[in-house]
């Protein structure tokens, strides 16, 4: 399945893009998405191990399956306020 | 009430909304763009957000604050985009009948915002460089 991952802040700066398209097997988890993202964009390495992911604007765990049509976002450590 | 805005924060308006005869105590917290951080000089801050999720998380924080404390009013506003030195990037207002709840809620809200809400700060340093701030757990700055 084709998945688009939104990038923000330092991750967007490292990748040079605000969205990355990935190909994932059906039933893949967020953890597997993290691995594929790292393979595709190794420059994200400094942030990726500390980043969380969101599925449809909700924090997800690594074992969460990635739904086919969901909004996926990479959430590096936050610094609001 | 929660809000994300690209405009300067109108603190007079926020206080006006929160100051009612129901609230014997009104607490306002402002997070202000500060000149010095760990010996480096800032020219300006910039804020990015995953807006749809930040709004959801802020609403959840307000809900949780209202569950933990009896509040007459609860307002959280975060500014996005460029924030000049000395201007507020975030405002938290908590109003309650007595002061203990208002102080506690306001402190809890800003602490929780800084942990959970998908908003990111970018330092524009005086030396011309910029850094997105992504603290790892052992790097959290002074509360």
Backbone of each chain as ProteinMPNN parsed JSONL, in Angstrom:
{"seq_chain_A": "XXXXXXXXXXXXXXXXXXXXXXXXXXXXXXXXXXXXXXXXXXXXXXXXXXXXXXXXXXXXXXXXXXXXXXXXXXXXXXXXX", "coords_chain_A": {"N_chain_A": [[0.838, -1.208, 0.0], [0.373, 2.281, -0.681], [1.747, 4.827, 1.199], [1.605, 8.044, 2.644], [3.741, 10.09, 4.414], [3.636, 12.737, 6.634], [5.933, 15.345, 7.25], [7.554, 17.408, 9.716], [9.117, 20.433, 10.973], [12.349, 19.849, 12.209], [12.634, 17.346, 11.002], [11.45, 17.688, 8.497], [13.235, 19.549, 7.524], [15.634, 18.042, 7.451], [14.96, 16.038, 5.584], [14.275, 17.544, 3.438], [11.778, 17.717, 2.4], [8.182, 18.064, 2.75], [6.47, 15.99, 2.753], [6.59, 12.455, 2.474], [6.481, 9.737, 0.281], [5.814, 6.365, 0.738], [6.207, 2.834, 0.141], [4.462, 0.271, 1.547], [4.01, -3.043, 2.911], [0.723, -4.532, 3.109], [-0.881, -4.458, 6.284], [1.364, -3.707, 7.633], [3.202, -2.377, 10.444], [3.507, 0.583, 12.552], [6.096, 0.566, 13.56], [7.427, -0.866, 11.549], [7.034, 0.914, 9.47], [8.611, 2.995, 10.395], [11.16, 1.84, 10.107], [11.275, 1.49, 7.298], [11.109, 4.13, 6.491], [13.527, 5.093, 7.496], [15.325, 3.601, 5.936], [14.723, 4.64, 3.412], [15.22, 7.371, 3.716], [17.94, 7.998, 4.985], [19.09, 10.258, 6.106], [17.362, 11.113, 8.039], [18.011, 9.835, 10.308], [19.18, 10.931, 12.818], [16.911, 11.946, 14.139], [14.884, 10.072, 14.015], [14.816, 7.822, 15.798], [13.963, 9.013, 18.098], [11.513, 9.925, 17.496], [7.907, 10.063, 17.538], [4.947, 8.631, 16.064], [1.971, 9.649, 14.35], [-1.343, 8.576, 13.702], [-3.973, 9.482, 11.799], [-4.034, 11.926, 13.27], [-3.682, 11.116, 15.925], [-1.633, 9.971, 18.545], [0.393, 7.09, 17.956], [1.373, 3.71, 18.694], [4.366, 1.682, 18.298], [3.535, -0.891, 17.581], [1.114, -0.465, 16.405], [-1.034, -1.115, 13.694], [-0.713, 0.139, 10.35], [-3.2, 1.875, 8.821], [-4.702, 1.746, 5.524], [-5.68, 4.19, 4.306], [-5.004, 6.225, 6.001], [-4.036, 9.365, 7.602], [-0.726, 9.882, 8.082], [1.763, 10.953, 10.284], [5.032, 12.053, 11.088], [6.308, 12.632, 14.226], [8.65, 14.364, 15.587], [10.625, 14.964, 18.643], [8.753, 17.222, 20.62], [8.432, 20.813, 20.995], [6.863, 22.952, 21.887], [5.364, 25.946, 23.347]], "CA_chain_A": [[0.0, 0.0, 0.0], [1.106, 3.546, -0.74], [1.53, 5.63, 2.413], [2.265, 9.352, 2.63], [4.081, 10.507, 5.782], [3.873, 14.184, 6.768], [7.103, 15.693, 8.057], [7.53, 18.754, 10.276], [10.248, 20.967, 11.728], [13.685, 19.339, 11.902], [12.529, 16.201, 10.081], [11.203, 18.27, 7.185], [14.488, 20.19, 7.117], [16.606, 16.988, 7.111], [14.545, 15.314, 4.381], [14.082, 18.501, 2.347], [10.409, 17.56, 1.877], [7.174, 18.078, 3.81], [5.742, 14.715, 2.686], [7.342, 11.376, 1.826], [5.64, 8.611, -0.136], [6.469, 5.068, 0.977], [5.466, 1.63, -0.2], [4.484, -0.644, 2.697], [3.109, -4.2, 2.765], [-0.541, -4.455, 3.857], [-0.717, -4.977, 7.635], [2.605, -3.21, 8.254], [3.002, -1.6, 11.665], [4.244, 1.846, 12.644], [7.505, 0.2, 13.731], [7.95, -1.216, 10.228], [7.058, 2.176, 8.72], [9.787, 3.709, 10.884], [12.322, 1.2, 9.471], [11.261, 1.803, 5.861], [11.425, 5.568, 6.391], [14.963, 5.232, 7.737], [16.013, 3.07, 4.747], [14.486, 5.547, 2.278], [15.791, 8.681, 4.017], [18.875, 7.82, 6.098], [19.409, 11.539, 6.739], [16.45, 11.316, 9.169], [18.472, 8.984, 11.41], [19.326, 11.57, 14.144], [15.63, 12.249, 14.786], [13.858, 9.032, 13.882], [14.677, 6.954, 16.981], [13.281, 9.766, 19.163], [10.238, 10.435, 16.976], [6.678, 9.279, 17.613], [4.141, 8.755, 14.854], [0.535, 9.849, 14.555], [-2.257, 8.033, 12.704], [-5.187, 10.323, 11.854], [-3.869, 12.945, 14.317], [-3.62, 10.509, 17.264], [-0.371, 9.267, 18.761], [0.316, 5.651, 17.728], [2.513, 2.942, 19.206], [5.079, 0.979, 17.228], [2.803, -2.086, 17.142], [-0.143, -0.073, 15.736], [-1.032, -1.329, 12.242], [-0.905, 1.343, 9.546], [-4.362, 1.713, 7.919], [-4.381, 2.103, 4.133], [-5.985, 5.562, 3.888], [-4.873, 7.138, 7.142], [-3.041, 10.431, 7.616], [0.383, 9.483, 8.94], [2.703, 12.053, 10.499], [6.198, 11.805, 11.942], [6.306, 13.648, 15.278], [9.9, 14.394, 16.348], [10.37, 15.54, 19.979], [8.031, 18.485, 20.501], [9.051, 21.941, 21.7], [5.93, 24.066, 21.931], [5.359, 26.696, 24.594]], "C_chain_A": [[0.876, 1.262, 0.0], [0.736, 4.382, 0.472], [2.267, 6.948, 2.25], [2.502, 9.766, 4.076], [4.363, 12.004, 5.784], [5.099, 14.399, 7.655], [7.004, 17.136, 8.532], [8.899, 19.136, 10.81], [11.576, 20.359, 11.266], [13.673, 18.16, 10.935], [12.305, 16.693, 8.662], [12.485, 18.894, 6.644], [15.511, 19.138, 6.685], [16.249, 16.294, 5.798], [14.44, 16.241, 3.18], [12.713, 18.396, 1.699], [9.432, 17.63, 3.03], [6.328, 16.803, 3.802], [6.63, 13.694, 2.005], [6.39, 10.238, 1.517], [6.434, 7.323, 0.058], [5.586, 3.948, 0.484], [5.611, 0.676, 0.975], [3.62, -1.86, 2.401], [1.84, -3.983, 3.583], [-0.315, -5.081, 5.226], [0.563, -4.529, 8.315], [2.261, -2.372, 9.488], [3.774, -0.278, 11.577], [5.74, 1.571, 12.794], [8.165, -0.128, 12.399], [8.022, 0.02, 9.341], [8.295, 2.972, 9.098], [11.051, 3.161, 10.199], [12.409, 1.555, 7.994], [11.622, 3.269, 5.639], [12.924, 5.797, 6.545], [15.781, 4.728, 6.537], [15.946, 4.063, 3.582], [15.173, 6.889, 2.473], [16.743, 8.562, 5.197], [19.266, 9.122, 6.8], [18.49, 11.852, 7.915], [16.929, 10.603, 10.431], [18.588, 9.711, 12.75], [18.003, 11.771, 14.881], [14.716, 11.038, 14.915], [13.706, 8.147, 15.125], [13.969, 7.666, 18.123], [11.898, 10.234, 18.736], [9.1, 9.482, 17.313], [5.996, 9.419, 16.25], [2.687, 8.97, 15.233], [-0.218, 9.232, 13.388], [-3.572, 8.798, 12.855], [-5.165, 11.24, 13.082], [-3.979, 12.405, 15.733], [-2.268, 9.804, 17.39], [-0.58, 7.763, 18.608], [1.533, 4.971, 18.342], [3.162, 2.191, 18.052], [4.326, -0.251, 16.718], [1.478, -1.752, 16.457], [-0.049, -0.395, 14.248], [-1.318, -0.028, 11.496], [-2.098, 1.13, 8.621], [-4.047, 2.283, 6.534], [-4.603, 3.58, 3.825], [-5.754, 6.594, 4.98], [-3.896, 8.271, 6.853], [-1.95, 10.007, 8.581], [1.316, 10.678, 9.074], [3.834, 11.588, 11.401], [6.269, 12.96, 12.935], [7.648, 13.585, 16.015], [9.652, 15.071, 17.704], [9.829, 16.962, 19.9], [8.683, 19.572, 21.364], [8.146, 23.162, 21.661], [6.062, 24.812, 23.253], [6.53, 27.631, 24.726]], "O_chain_A": [[1.954, 1.298, 0.592], [-0.442, 4.616, 0.742], [3.404, 6.981, 1.781], [1.567, 9.791, 4.877], [5.216, 12.487, 5.038], [5.278, 13.726, 8.67], [6.442, 17.987, 7.842], [9.738, 18.274, 11.069], [11.883, 20.357, 10.075], [14.599, 17.996, 10.14], [12.907, 16.171, 7.723], [12.786, 18.783, 5.456], [16.184, 19.313, 5.67], [17.131, 15.996, 4.992], [14.506, 15.791, 2.036], [12.492, 18.908, 0.602], [9.784, 17.301, 4.163], [5.559, 16.561, 4.732], [7.347, 14.025, 1.061], [5.598, 9.823, 2.363], [7.573, 7.203, -0.394], [4.365, 4.088, 0.415], [6.722, 0.312, 1.361], [2.604, -1.741, 1.715], [1.872, -3.33, 4.626], [0.356, -6.107, 5.339], [0.83, -4.922, 9.451], [1.201, -1.754, 9.573], [4.572, -0.057, 10.667], [6.56, 2.278, 12.208], [9.301, 0.267, 12.14], [8.954, 0.166, 8.55], [8.953, 3.556, 8.238], [11.907, 3.932, 9.764], [13.484, 1.883, 7.492], [12.354, 3.601, 4.707], [13.518, 6.594, 5.819], [16.787, 5.33, 6.163], [16.925, 4.302, 2.876], [15.655, 7.486, 1.511], [16.401, 8.979, 6.304], [19.719, 9.102, 7.944], [18.785, 12.746, 8.708], [16.33, 10.746, 11.496], [18.135, 9.166, 13.757], [17.974, 11.768, 16.111], [13.874, 10.98, 15.812], [12.589, 7.762, 15.471], [13.431, 7.017, 19.021], [11.185, 10.865, 19.516], [9.284, 8.266, 17.37], [6.41, 10.213, 15.405], [2.23, 8.536, 16.29], [0.201, 9.341, 12.236], [-4.203, 8.762, 13.912], [-6.138, 11.322, 13.831], [-4.331, 13.146, 16.651], [-1.817, 9.131, 16.463], [-1.586, 7.218, 19.062], [2.59, 5.583, 18.492], [2.588, 2.075, 16.969], [4.462, -0.617, 15.55], [0.788, -2.652, 15.979], [0.914, 0.006, 13.596], [-2.087, 0.807, 11.972], [-2.029, 0.293, 7.721], [-3.226, 3.189, 6.397], [-3.777, 4.178, 3.135], [-6.254, 7.716, 4.892], [-3.04, 8.159, 5.976], [-2.212, 9.797, 9.766], [1.623, 11.341, 8.084], [3.625, 10.831, 12.349], [6.289, 14.126, 12.54], [7.777, 12.827, 16.977], [8.602, 15.682, 17.907], [10.383, 17.805, 19.195], [9.388, 19.281, 22.33], [8.611, 24.278, 21.43], [6.773, 24.378, 24.16], [6.653, 28.329, 25.733]]}, "seq_chain_B": "XXXXXXXXXXXXXXXXXXXXXXXXXXXXXXXXXXXXXXXXXXXXXXXXXXXXXXXXXXXXXXXXXXXXXXXXXXXXXXXXXXXXXXXXXXXXXXXXXXXXXXXXXXXXXXXXXXXXXXXXXXXXXXXXXXXXXXXXXXXXXXX", "coords_chain_B": {"N_chain_B": [[-11.46, 27.065, 26.104], [-9.498, 26.789, 23.228], [-6.846, 27.828, 21.035], [-5.073, 28.226, 17.978], [-2.93, 30.517, 16.477], [-1.733, 32.893, 14.032], [-1.322, 35.43, 14.653], [-0.242, 38.228, 16.813], [-0.559, 37.66, 20.345], [-3.491, 38.518, 22.121], [-3.532, 39.526, 25.063], [-5.006, 41.122, 26.808], [-7.599, 40.747, 25.922], [-7.913, 38.02, 26.506], [-7.76, 38.002, 29.303], [-9.958, 39.556, 29.84], [-12.007, 37.872, 29.07], [-11.741, 35.875, 30.967], [-12.028, 36.975, 33.45], [-14.466, 37.069, 35.615], [-17.402, 37.41, 37.739], [-17.666, 34.903, 38.857], [-15.178, 33.888, 39.327], [-12.834, 34.022, 41.747], [-10.177, 33.983, 41.468], [-7.757, 34.582, 39.0], [-5.409, 33.347, 36.833], [-2.744, 34.09, 34.724], [-0.483, 32.786, 32.454], [2.354, 33.535, 30.527], [4.339, 32.45, 27.883], [7.307, 33.641, 26.794], [9.259, 34.901, 24.109], [12.592, 34.543, 24.514], [15.762, 36.174, 25.039], [18.296, 34.935, 25.633], [19.685, 31.665, 25.594], [21.218, 29.012, 27.033], [23.692, 30.378, 26.801], [23.642, 31.238, 24.16], [22.584, 33.705, 21.771], [19.392, 34.713, 20.836], [17.665, 35.826, 17.914], [15.108, 35.749, 16.989], [12.12, 33.76, 17.324], [10.626, 30.885, 15.741], [7.639, 29.097, 15.05], [6.352, 25.91, 14.291], [3.663, 23.701, 13.463], [1.732, 20.683, 13.616], [-1.104, 21.239, 12.714], [-3.827, 20.28, 12.821], [-3.65, 18.146, 14.604], [-2.464, 19.36, 16.812], [-4.456, 21.124, 17.649], [-6.393, 19.263, 18.419], [-5.05, 17.962, 20.544], [-4.629, 20.103, 22.31], [-7.281, 20.727, 22.954], [-7.939, 18.393, 24.288], [-6.233, 18.641, 26.49], [-7.381, 20.854, 27.76], [-9.852, 19.755, 28.433], [-9.01, 17.766, 30.215], [-7.822, 19.316, 32.225], [-10.071, 20.639, 33.18], [-11.401, 18.502, 34.243], [-9.725, 17.747, 36.322], [-9.588, 20.019, 37.953], [-11.874, 22.428, 39.331], [-12.892, 24.736, 37.215], [-13.625, 28.065, 36.33], [-12.977, 29.251, 33.985], [-10.911, 28.42, 31.166], [-8.27, 28.926, 29.147], [-6.227, 28.463, 26.345], [-3.811, 29.601, 24.224], [-1.793, 29.374, 21.385], [0.795, 30.807, 19.56], [1.777, 30.727, 16.147], [4.339, 30.506, 13.576], [6.499, 33.335, 12.994], [7.886, 34.689, 15.99], [8.723, 37.52, 17.571], [11.46, 38.645, 19.743], [10.685, 39.02, 23.181], [7.971, 38.983, 22.762], [4.885, 37.165, 23.269], [4.665, 33.65, 22.921], [2.945, 31.752, 23.775], [-0.089, 31.588, 25.645], [-1.635, 30.903, 28.712], [-4.565, 30.741, 30.462], [-6.151, 30.395, 33.54], [-9.043, 30.261, 35.46], [-10.63, 30.289, 38.591], [-12.74, 29.641, 41.475], [-11.282, 29.874, 43.843], [-7.766, 30.441, 44.586], [-5.957, 28.218, 44.582], [-6.649, 26.169, 42.723], [-6.567, 27.569, 40.271], [-3.834, 28.372, 40.014], [-2.62, 25.815, 40.063], [-3.798, 24.516, 37.859], [-3.023, 26.14, 35.678], [-0.242, 25.832, 35.731], [-0.029, 23.061, 35.328], [-1.158, 22.863, 32.767], [0.656, 24.256, 31.0], [2.962, 22.723, 31.392], [2.091, 20.203, 30.498], [1.402, 20.809, 27.86], [3.916, 21.298, 26.804], [4.97, 18.778, 26.784], [3.34, 17.191, 25.142], [2.002, 18.389, 22.9], [1.897, 18.674, 19.36], [3.81, 20.864, 18.407], [6.516, 22.86, 17.313], [9.545, 24.551, 18.057], [11.683, 26.894, 16.483], [14.88, 28.123, 16.71], [16.194, 31.218, 15.799], [19.257, 32.202, 15.564], [21.55, 34.79, 16.74], [23.944, 34.619, 15.385], [23.248, 34.002, 12.854], [22.605, 31.394, 12.221], [20.156, 28.68, 12.275], [18.134, 26.585, 14.371], [16.063, 23.821, 14.742], [14.235, 22.886, 17.579], [14.535, 19.959, 19.268], [14.221, 18.31, 21.846], [15.753, 15.593, 23.531], [14.976, 13.173, 26.098], [16.886, 13.534, 28.154], [17.647, 16.073, 27.718], [15.936, 18.068, 28.404], [14.911, 21.404, 28.914], [15.327, 24.027, 31.445], [12.594, 24.136, 33.647]], "CA_chain_B": [[-11.227, 27.533, 24.728], [-8.109, 26.688, 22.761], [-6.692, 28.476, 19.747], [-3.782, 28.404, 17.325], [-3.045, 31.759, 15.72], [-0.496, 33.457, 13.479], [-1.328, 36.839, 15.067], [0.198, 38.487, 18.188], [-1.57, 37.277, 21.341], [-4.198, 39.632, 22.748], [-3.675, 39.088, 26.451], [-6.094, 41.899, 27.426], [-8.841, 40.069, 25.55], [-7.99, 36.75, 27.238], [-8.096, 38.316, 30.7], [-11.322, 40.059, 29.842], [-12.913, 36.713, 29.012], [-11.601, 34.998, 32.133], [-12.339, 37.708, 34.68], [-15.913, 37.122, 35.819], [-17.703, 37.337, 39.174], [-17.599, 33.52, 39.326], [-13.792, 33.503, 39.577], [-12.097, 34.855, 42.681], [-8.757, 33.915, 41.108], [-7.436, 34.449, 37.578], [-3.97, 33.21, 36.623], [-2.287, 34.165, 33.333], [0.917, 32.449, 32.167], [2.826, 33.829, 29.18], [5.648, 31.988, 27.457], [7.791, 34.792, 26.024], [10.494, 34.664, 23.345], [13.653, 34.987, 25.409], [16.966, 36.514, 24.296], [19.461, 34.051, 25.816], [19.465, 30.257, 25.909], [22.503, 28.3, 27.145], [24.784, 31.206, 26.315], [23.478, 31.7, 22.771], [21.644, 34.808, 21.651], [18.297, 34.526, 19.87], [17.132, 37.017, 17.241], [13.669, 35.573, 16.805], [11.687, 32.358, 17.326], [9.591, 30.496, 14.784], [6.92, 27.904, 15.516], [5.655, 25.075, 13.311], [2.746, 22.791, 14.151], [0.812, 19.796, 12.896], [-2.198, 22.009, 13.289], [-5.036, 19.51, 13.138], [-3.403, 17.345, 15.806], [-2.192, 20.276, 17.932], [-5.77, 21.6, 18.125], [-7.017, 18.133, 19.133], [-4.335, 17.723, 21.805], [-4.918, 21.232, 23.2], [-8.664, 20.546, 23.433], [-7.863, 17.294, 25.255], [-5.617, 19.185, 27.702], [-8.388, 21.683, 28.441], [-10.819, 18.803, 29.0], [-8.401, 17.109, 31.365], [-7.675, 20.33, 33.282], [-11.4, 20.896, 33.754], [-11.753, 17.323, 35.044], [-8.9, 17.711, 37.536], [-9.872, 21.182, 38.791], [-13.112, 23.129, 38.993], [-12.45, 25.992, 36.608], [-14.644, 28.929, 35.749], [-12.549, 29.478, 32.61], [-9.63, 27.806, 30.827], [-7.941, 29.406, 27.799], [-4.85, 28.207, 25.916], [-3.595, 30.108, 22.862], [-0.394, 29.263, 20.946], [1.095, 31.531, 18.326], [2.611, 29.99, 15.184], [5.088, 31.391, 12.68], [7.559, 34.131, 13.633], [7.584, 35.371, 17.251], [9.868, 38.372, 17.917], [11.901, 38.673, 21.142], [9.839, 39.775, 24.099], [6.539, 38.744, 22.51], [4.422, 35.887, 23.816], [4.385, 32.556, 21.996], [1.834, 30.978, 24.32], [-0.793, 32.124, 26.811], [-2.529, 29.975, 29.419], [-5.353, 31.42, 31.497], [-7.039, 29.529, 34.331], [-9.804, 31.027, 36.441], [-11.385, 29.416, 39.494], [-13.319, 30.374, 42.606], [-10.167, 30.15, 44.755], [-6.52, 30.49, 43.814], [-5.179, 26.977, 44.498], [-6.985, 25.487, 41.469], [-6.125, 28.371, 39.124], [-2.376, 28.231, 39.919], [-2.274, 24.427, 39.741], [-4.248, 24.201, 36.491], [-2.194, 26.862, 34.705], [1.078, 25.182, 35.7], [-0.189, 21.744, 34.706], [-1.447, 23.031, 31.338], [1.857, 24.587, 30.231], [3.859, 21.568, 31.458], [1.541, 19.141, 29.632], [1.521, 21.291, 26.482], [5.308, 21.152, 26.38], [5.273, 17.35, 26.617], [2.446, 16.413, 24.275], [1.334, 19.01, 21.753], [2.812, 18.689, 18.218], [4.253, 22.201, 18.019], [7.972, 22.869, 17.388], [10.187, 25.862, 18.079], [12.929, 27.051, 15.746], [15.675, 29.261, 17.159], [16.946, 31.986, 14.797], [20.324, 32.727, 16.413], [22.174, 36.049, 16.333], [25.053, 34.339, 14.455], [22.698, 33.732, 11.522], [22.181, 29.996, 12.055], [18.85, 28.332, 12.853], [18.029, 25.221, 14.883], [14.794, 23.294, 15.26], [14.465, 22.369, 18.931], [13.982, 18.607, 19.44], [14.923, 17.814, 23.032], [15.577, 14.207, 23.966], [14.533, 13.246, 27.496], [17.929, 14.039, 29.057], [18.04, 17.429, 27.334], [14.833, 18.998, 28.667], [15.443, 22.648, 29.464], [14.863, 24.439, 32.778], [11.171, 24.504, 33.712]], "C_chain_B": [[-9.762, 27.344, 24.384], [-8.014, 27.307, 21.384], [-5.249, 28.403, 19.282], [-3.922, 29.642, 16.457], [-1.701, 32.144, 15.132], [-0.361, 34.93, 13.846], [-0.708, 37.004, 16.45], [-0.925, 38.174, 19.18], [-2.183, 38.515, 21.988], [-4.5, 39.243, 24.193], [-4.79, 39.85, 27.162], [-7.432, 41.226, 27.142], [-9.02, 38.774, 26.339], [-8.374, 37.004, 28.696], [-9.53, 38.802, 30.821], [-12.335, 38.91, 29.838], [-12.907, 35.931, 30.318], [-12.041, 35.671, 33.427], [-13.839, 37.902, 34.801], [-16.183, 37.044, 37.319], [-17.656, 35.913, 39.746], [-16.189, 33.149, 39.787], [-13.131, 34.48, 40.525], [-10.622, 34.908, 42.331], [-8.596, 33.737, 39.614], [-5.922, 34.404, 37.448], [-3.677, 33.23, 35.128], [-0.819, 33.758, 33.283], [1.207, 32.854, 30.74], [4.183, 33.19, 28.97], [6.158, 33.044, 26.49], [9.095, 34.436, 25.321], [11.651, 35.36, 24.055], [14.95, 35.194, 24.644], [18.087, 35.485, 24.428], [19.049, 32.646, 26.215], [20.808, 29.558, 25.884], [23.643, 29.089, 26.51], [24.666, 31.684, 24.877], [22.385, 32.757, 22.702], [20.663, 34.569, 20.508], [17.935, 35.855, 19.231], [15.608, 36.974, 17.212], [13.361, 34.083, 16.952], [10.701, 32.134, 16.188], [8.933, 29.237, 15.3], [6.199, 27.231, 14.359], [4.726, 24.164, 14.099], [2.088, 21.854, 13.151], [-0.546, 20.259, 13.408], [-3.416, 21.188, 13.689], [-4.846, 18.729, 14.437], [-3.138, 18.242, 17.02], [-3.509, 20.786, 18.52], [-6.474, 20.509, 18.93], [-6.382, 17.94, 20.505], [-4.596, 18.848, 22.793], [-6.326, 21.107, 23.784], [-8.715, 19.457, 24.505], [-7.255, 17.785, 26.569], [-6.615, 20.042, 28.47], [-9.408, 20.793, 29.156], [-10.27, 18.184, 30.283], [-8.219, 18.083, 32.528], [-9.017, 20.58, 33.973], [-11.901, 19.715, 34.57], [-11.003, 17.332, 36.372], [-9.235, 18.842, 38.497], [-11.205, 21.79, 38.373], [-12.725, 24.513, 38.505], [-13.636, 26.767, 36.074], [-14.296, 29.223, 34.299], [-11.177, 28.845, 32.404], [-9.343, 28.179, 29.38], [-6.484, 29.066, 27.503], [-4.721, 28.667, 24.473], [-2.112, 29.987, 22.529], [-0.228, 29.988, 19.626], [2.003, 30.678, 17.443], [3.282, 30.979, 14.241], [6.118, 32.169, 13.499], [7.07, 34.789, 14.922], [8.819, 36.195, 17.634], [10.204, 38.303, 19.409], [10.953, 39.515, 21.973], [8.356, 39.617, 23.859], [6.17, 37.346, 22.969], [4.203, 34.876, 22.696], [3.19, 31.737, 22.487], [1.239, 31.693, 25.529], [-1.679, 31.027, 27.382], [-3.249, 30.783, 30.477], [-6.213, 30.384, 32.204], [-7.716, 30.407, 35.369], [-10.625, 30.061, 37.282], [-11.888, 30.249, 40.661], [-12.215, 30.798, 43.579], [-8.835, 29.864, 44.062], [-5.793, 29.158, 43.64], [-5.405, 26.283, 43.147], [-6.45, 26.248, 40.25], [-4.612, 28.252, 38.927], [-2.009, 26.824, 39.446], [-2.632, 24.097, 38.298], [-3.359, 24.875, 35.455], [-0.824, 26.202, 34.59], [0.989, 23.825, 34.99], [-0.37, 21.875, 33.195], [-0.18, 23.343, 30.544], [2.841, 23.412, 30.261], [3.396, 20.47, 30.502], [1.641, 19.535, 28.155], [2.922, 21.014, 25.95], [5.706, 19.69, 26.181], [4.556, 16.736, 25.423], [2.033, 17.053, 22.954], [2.3, 19.121, 20.571], [3.031, 20.094, 17.659], [5.763, 22.194, 18.225], [8.509, 24.277, 17.26], [11.455, 25.822, 17.229], [13.629, 28.296, 16.262], [16.329, 29.907, 15.931], [18.013, 32.723, 15.592], [20.922, 34.006, 15.845], [23.33, 35.819, 15.359], [24.563, 33.946, 13.061], [22.264, 32.301, 11.289], [20.783, 29.798, 12.653], [18.908, 26.892, 13.343], [16.592, 24.923, 15.24], [15.113, 22.649, 16.598], [13.746, 21.029, 19.069], [14.663, 17.967, 20.64], [14.693, 16.323, 23.246], [15.431, 14.26, 25.478], [15.607, 13.76, 28.45], [18.338, 15.485, 28.732], [17.005, 18.462, 27.703], [15.356, 20.248, 29.367], [14.788, 22.99, 30.794], [13.381, 24.778, 32.771], [10.959, 25.843, 34.416]], "O_chain_B": [[-8.884, 27.702, 25.168], [-8.993, 27.315, 20.638], [-4.319, 28.504, 20.082], [-4.931, 29.802, 15.769], [-0.653, 31.773, 15.662], [0.578, 35.603, 13.421], [-0.644, 36.034, 17.204], [-2.099, 38.397, 18.887], [-1.47, 39.448, 22.358], [-5.564, 38.709, 24.505], [-5.457, 39.289, 28.032], [-8.293, 41.145, 28.018], [-10.122, 38.458, 26.788], [-9.215, 36.299, 29.252], [-10.224, 38.494, 31.789], [-13.368, 38.965, 30.505], [-13.932, 35.389, 30.732], [-12.39, 34.993, 34.393], [-14.414, 38.788, 34.169], [-15.302, 36.659, 38.089], [-17.612, 35.73, 40.962], [-16.019, 32.2, 40.553], [-12.888, 35.633, 40.167], [-9.891, 35.766, 42.827], [-9.213, 32.855, 39.018], [-5.229, 35.315, 37.899], [-4.282, 32.484, 34.358], [0.003, 34.329, 34.0], [0.422, 32.567, 29.836], [5.085, 33.366, 29.789], [5.516, 33.316, 25.475], [9.938, 33.741, 25.888], [11.687, 36.584, 24.18], [15.22, 34.463, 23.691], [18.764, 35.188, 23.444], [18.177, 32.456, 27.064], [21.468, 29.507, 24.846], [24.458, 28.535, 25.772], [25.505, 32.458, 24.417], [21.408, 32.725, 23.45], [21.05, 34.267, 19.379], [17.898, 36.887, 19.902], [14.923, 37.983, 17.381], [14.231, 33.241, 16.732], [10.033, 33.061, 15.731], [9.588, 28.398, 15.918], [5.53, 27.881, 13.556], [4.975, 23.886, 15.272], [1.911, 22.199, 11.982], [-1.067, 19.744, 14.398], [-3.971, 21.378, 14.771], [-5.753, 18.654, 15.266], [-3.546, 17.913, 18.133], [-3.661, 20.87, 19.739], [-7.07, 20.774, 19.974], [-7.08, 17.775, 21.505], [-4.766, 18.595, 23.985], [-6.533, 21.354, 24.972], [-9.434, 19.578, 25.497], [-7.708, 17.392, 27.644], [-6.687, 19.964, 29.696], [-9.777, 21.033, 30.305], [-10.964, 18.089, 31.295], [-8.436, 17.72, 33.683], [-9.084, 20.714, 35.194], [-12.719, 19.88, 35.475], [-11.557, 16.976, 37.413], [-9.179, 18.662, 39.714], [-11.616, 21.685, 37.217], [-12.284, 25.358, 39.284], [-14.535, 26.206, 35.448], [-15.184, 29.422, 33.47], [-10.381, 28.744, 33.337], [-10.089, 27.793, 28.48], [-5.603, 29.347, 28.316], [-5.437, 28.182, 23.597], [-1.265, 30.442, 23.297], [-1.012, 29.805, 18.695], [2.893, 29.988, 17.941], [2.86, 32.129, 14.118], [6.551, 31.719, 14.559], [5.987, 35.373, 14.957], [9.852, 35.625, 17.986], [9.359, 37.953, 20.232], [10.482, 40.568, 21.544], [7.551, 40.071, 24.673], [7.018, 36.458, 23.052], [3.631, 35.2, 21.655], [2.504, 31.1, 21.687], [1.947, 32.312, 26.323], [-2.375, 30.32, 26.653], [-2.612, 31.44, 31.3], [-6.913, 29.598, 31.566], [-7.069, 31.19, 36.065], [-11.238, 29.132, 36.758], [-11.513, 31.411, 40.82], [-12.207, 31.925, 44.074], [-8.786, 29.134, 43.073], [-5.081, 28.976, 42.652], [-4.446, 25.858, 42.503], [-5.939, 25.639, 39.309], [-4.15, 28.055, 37.803], [-1.189, 26.66, 38.542], [-1.847, 23.463, 37.594], [-2.982, 24.253, 34.462], [-0.303, 26.03, 33.488], [1.832, 23.492, 34.157], [0.196, 21.095, 32.429], [0.035, 22.737, 29.494], [3.489, 23.134, 29.252], [4.204, 19.879, 29.785], [1.931, 18.695, 27.303], [3.101, 20.564, 24.818], [6.677, 19.402, 25.482], [5.102, 15.853, 24.761], [1.744, 16.346, 21.989], [3.416, 19.61, 20.746], [2.517, 20.457, 16.6], [6.254, 21.603, 19.186], [8.014, 25.086, 16.476], [12.203, 24.845, 17.254], [13.059, 29.387, 16.258], [16.946, 29.216, 15.12], [17.729, 33.742, 16.222], [20.824, 34.282, 14.649], [23.669, 36.715, 14.585], [25.363, 33.599, 12.192], [21.626, 32.005, 10.278], [20.295, 30.625, 13.424], [19.645, 26.073, 12.794], [15.963, 25.691, 15.967], [16.12, 21.958, 16.744], [12.519, 20.959, 18.999], [15.584, 17.167, 20.475], [13.561, 15.848, 23.152], [15.729, 15.287, 26.088], [15.272, 14.369, 29.466], [19.232, 16.051, 29.361], [17.163, 19.632, 27.355], [16.151, 20.156, 30.303], [13.83, 22.343, 31.219], [12.944, 25.614, 31.981], [9.823, 26.296, 34.553]]}, "name": "protein", "num_of_chains": 2, "seq": "XXXXXXXXXXXXXXXXXXXXXXXXXXXXXXXXXXXXXXXXXXXXXXXXXXXXXXXXXXXXXXXXXXXXXXXXXXXXXXXXXXXXXXXXXXXXXXXXXXXXXXXXXXXXXXXXXXXXXXXXXXXXXXXXXXXXXXXXXXXXXXXXXXXXXXXXXXXXXXXXXXXXXXXXXXXXXXXXXXXXXXXXXXXXXXXXXXXXXXXXXXXXXXXXXXXXXXXXXXXXXXXX"}
